[in-house]
Amino acid sequence: MYDNTFTAAGVIDTPLPYYTPDEFEKWLANDEDYASEAKDYLIKVAQDMDLDLTREQLNSGGISWDEFEANYWKSAPTAENEESSIFKRFSLDTWHAINANDFVLYPNRRCYDEDYSESWRDVEAQNSAGETVTVRVPNLPPPFCNNDQELYEFGKPRTWVYDLDTPTAEGVYNGRRSLFPMHTRTRVESLAMSNSAYFISIIVVQWADLM
């Protein structure tokens, strides 16, 4: 969940939101275990920050995206420095493995320079004739992934290096998000790796049984 916009250059020049009220409502309506656990943790952090967010608000229809962002989440660049920002708290709480010598073992991580927009996201736009048409948005760079190919070895994009205080643009502190949030493609890759490791471990156990 991120309150900012992007532009699908060559497809539509109107800024598009990264996250929409409809997507937020679908998350509120999700009662799967993983979603409920995420909501419970969100409430736990909010209570630790002395915020009045309740579990009931995180049910379907309990709160709008605009209210949640403005009063609690505060992920927009104009609000991310506020101490009452849960988004900022999550970014700062992410484990960065800083050792006794104040050395950050994991200053950033690999990320992908495109999301999955073309698989699901449609927007309405006007064509050259002034007609409203539905346009499929292409895959686009996700937020917090630095795809400057000259900056990293082999041209593989990575997140910005961990830095709490230096802005990467005016009022924007992407160095705080060197690990959190984790993009969808990265999560898909991590799941595939874990599944592969589990599968290989089963094979190794079978080998051990045979020996």
Disulfide bonds with the S-S distance in Angstrom:
Cys111-Cys145 2.01
